[in-house]
Amino acid sequence: MKKWTLIMLIIALLAFGSVIGFNIMVKGKIADAIANMPEPESPVTTMTLITESWQPTIDAIGFVEPNQGVTIANELSGVVSEINFENGSTISKGHSLIVLDSKVEKANLKGKMVQLPAAEADFKRLTRLYKQKSVSKQDLDNSESKYLALKADIESLTATIDRREIDAPFDGLVGIRSVNLGEYLQAGTDIVRLEDISTMKIRFTVPQTQLPRISTGQTIHVFVDAYPEQPFEGKISAIEPAVFYQSGLIQIQATIPNIDAKLRSGMFARVEVLLPEMTNQFVLPQTAINFTLYGNSIYILNEVSEDGETVKRVKQINVEVLERNGNNALVTGELKANDQIVTSGQIRLSNNSKVKVTEDKALTPPATMPQL
């Protein structure tokens, strides 16, 4: 029995030993294979760094306003007797827009006008008689008072009739009217919007820290959602003299020529205040920059000789991002012209990684667009 147990123990030890030995041999082979594997090359895309000009800007948002704009309203109540414009038409200053019924006022004016010659003649006659001491001063004063009161009534009725004829206060474009012929209007009823859009204005705010960089006459570019790729050029025309103490912002106004009438009031706009252009700067696509909490960095491609072969490796350097504009960023750091900068594939890289340069076909637009 003891002999049988010893034999089984020896067999078990041999079995476990062979398994352990086999595993050790496999691990050794794997370690040897890994040690003799070629160093992996990470595919990257690169660009050649060149110096170029950079247009610094101060970015802001604002709303477009007309050069002049007013909602036409009536001062007096009455019935609409004439509408002398078409919706959306261009009109000149003084053009009659709306006429309210004024038959009663015109009739009263006519009656006063009929009385005026007699009152004037009576006043002149009493003036001559007073000089001859034929009438009293009181009679002359009563005649003069009657004559002047009649003239004042005529002026008042004329002004009332004029106020019932609503004219355009300036050249501009009318909108869609809100009243109809024969409609009774209360005083102050909105009739139609009139705007002079030959030149537009835009108001925007900037931080007070930017005030030393802004002056009247400075060029701005304005972008609106209706024409996102088209910059509208304008000039700063006014700067508010006071800073709003609750926000620390200062209000700026600029004028924009609107010859083609593309800009309309109320449009939301993005504003770029153009500052003096900077030359010999390094500009990189933001995709080439690694943004982290510990700083921003890029990879520079270098060619080194190893065992008689030329290989490509990357070096990680820190950069400072000064400004951004769209996908581009103005950077400074240990850079020089003609450096090869890695623009994509950085996620697999570390300092001194071996790389191979490939063409990023995703960034190359096709010759023809596919048809649906």
Secondary structure, 3 states (H helix, E strand, C coil): CHHHHHHHHHHHHHHHHHHHHHHHHHHHHHHHHHHHCCCCCEEEEEEECCEEEECCEEEEEEEEEEEEEEEEECCCCEEEEEECCCCCCEECCCCEEEEECCHHHHHHHHHHHHHHHHHHHHHHHHHHHHHCCCCCHHHHHHHHHHHHHHHHHHHHHHHHHHHCEEECCCCEEECCCCCCCCCEECCCCEEEEEEEEEEEEEEEEEEHHHHHHCCCCCEEEEEECCEEEEEEEEEEEEECCCCECCCCEEEEEEEEECCCCCCCCCCEEEEEEECCCEEEEEEEEHHHCEEECCEEEEEEEEEEEECCEEEEEEEEEEEEEEEEECCEEEEEECCCCCCEEEEECHHHCCCCCEEEECCCHHHCCCCCCCCC
